[in-house]
């Protein structure tokens, strides 16, 4: 796997990773341009490979390596309710309750789902520019919670649920995300993907992952 040379190329790669594993939102975005020295970092395949709980297996622009997780937002008691910074950026096609799994920083407020519902990511945003992910809340199939009768959003949520793929291990993917995962698994440097505690983790072959051949001199 060569080092992404363009910011747009790196953004697309990070977006694909976020679509498969929303927990990657805790990872710091790689700085561009990506230096080849990052390819020499100690590789990892999952968070379990990291020695410290404060670290996560993240993509540094060339390889997956253990990096410090993004700091959680500070807790501040605001006198007035703060409007979520990304609440007005929801795509027009969203018909349900808008949510986000991306970390937020004060004074922004998180877009969380009501109790008994889970967030299904529809748009992973752009990790490099700080554009947060956005999704819709659907009824948690494992919680057995239903909305009160007469709730106008019940039929909308049932429609969303019918377009969702539930994998063993607690992963909830849209049909588009599931298709993207299947395509991602076909890449030569991917040895397999599994669902673990609600997140999709893909193992990368250290032998086939990265093409370290330098470009030929003209």
HELIX and SHEET records of a PDB file:
HELIX    1   1 UNK A    7  UNK A   20  1                                  14    
HELIX    2   2 UNK A   22  UNK A   26  5                                   5    
HELIX    3   3 UNK A   36  UNK A   40  5                                   5    
HELIX    4   4 UNK A   47  UNK A   49  5                                   3    
HELIX    5   5 UNK A   87  UNK A   89  5                                   3    
HELIX    6   6 UNK A  154  UNK A  162  1                                   9    
HELIX    7   7 UNK A  175  UNK A  185  1                                  11    
SHEET    1   A 2 UNK A  55  UNK A  59  0                                        
SHEET    2   A 2 UNK A  64  UNK A  68 -1                                        
SHEET    1   B 3 UNK A  98  UNK A  99  0                                        
SHEET    2   B 3 UNK A 134  UNK A 139 -1                                        
SHEET    3   B 3 UNK A 117  UNK A 123 -1                                        
SHEET    1   C 2 UNK A 164  UNK A 167  0                                        
SHEET    2   C 2 UNK A 171  UNK A 174 -1                                        
SHEET    1   D 2 UNK A 190  UNK A 196  0                                        
SHEET    2   D 2 UNK A 199  UNK A 204 -1                                        
END                                                                             
